[in-house]
């Protein structure tokens, strides 16, 4: 398992941009996927974007073309560049890491989340 620390949240005026970052503390070699999710009060947590160990990426349909996920060369920090933001993107965003401990035991770690507020 690893610990995650998000940063970069806050208030921004439409259309942005805004960038979120997630720093991974622990054994990065155990991590298969790092991603972003978002969740408003009373709603389920939805996938936003993610990047795998082989650097392939995945985006939710509503984010594709607006958001870009990337990692530093050492793969310990993930970045989410957010463009064309609107008030509908206002919610809390969470960093998530998934992988295998000793190559056999699955785990999922979550950050505490950061608030993003987009004003019109």
N, C-alpha and C positions, 0 to 999 in steps of 0.2 A: 504494500500500500504506500501511497505518497500523500503529501500535503499540498494543497493548492492555495495560491494567494492571488486574487484578482485586483486589478487596479484600472484606472482610467474612466470609471463611471462618473456621472454627473449630469448637469443640465447643459443643453445645447439647443440652439435655434435651428429650425428646419432650414436647409436640408442637411445640415452637418458641415463637415464630417466630424466623426468621433472615433477614437480608437480605444479598445479594451485590450488588456494584457493579462495573461495568466502565467505565473511562475510556478514551476513544479519543484518541490523539495522532496528529495528521496532518491530512490534508485530509478532513474529514468529508463534504464534498460528493461524494466518490467512493464513499461507502459506501451500498449498497443495503439490506443486512440486517445486523443485529447480533443474536446469539443466544447461548444457553448450551447446552453439551453436558456430559455426564458420562461418566466412564470409570473402571471398576475395573480393577486389575491382571489381565491375561489376558483382558479383555473388549474388545469394540469400543466406539468412542465413539458414544454415543447422543444424539440431539437431546432437549433439555429444553423450551426455549421460545425464541421469537425475535420480533423486531419489525422491520417493514420501514420504508422511507423514507416511506411514506404512513400510518404508524402502525398498520397492521393487524398483528395478532398471530397466532401459531401456537403450540400447545402439544401436547406428547406426551400421549396419553390418560391415562397414569398421573399426570400432573402437573396436568392441567386441573382447575380448581376448587380446587386447593391452592396453586398458584404463580401469581404475577402479574408480568408483565414490563412495564416502562415506561421512558421516557426523559425526561431533562430537556428544557426548552424549546429549548436550544441543540443538542440531540441528540448531545452529546458524551459523555454518561454514561448508561449503561443500568443499571437496577436490577431485581433479581429478588427479590421478596418471597416467602418460603417459609413456608407454614403447614401444620399437620397433619403434621408431620415424624415419621418413625419410623426405626428402625435401618436399614431397607431403603434409605433415602436416603443412607446413609453411603458416600461415595466422593469422587473428585476431580472438580471442576467447572471447565470451561474456557469462556472467552469467545471468540467468533468473530465476525469481521467480513468480509463479502463485498461486493464492488462492482466497479466498472469504472474503470480508469485511462484518462484521456482519452476516456472514453465507449466504448471499444472493447476494452480488454484486461482480462479478468477477473482478480481476485485474491482470495485468502483469507488472512486473518491470524488468528493464534491467540495468546491469552495463555498464560502459563506454567501456569496452573491453581491452584486453591485447594482445600484439603482441607476437607470438611464431615464432621463426626462427630456422629451423633445417638445419644444414650444413652437407654435405656428407664427 
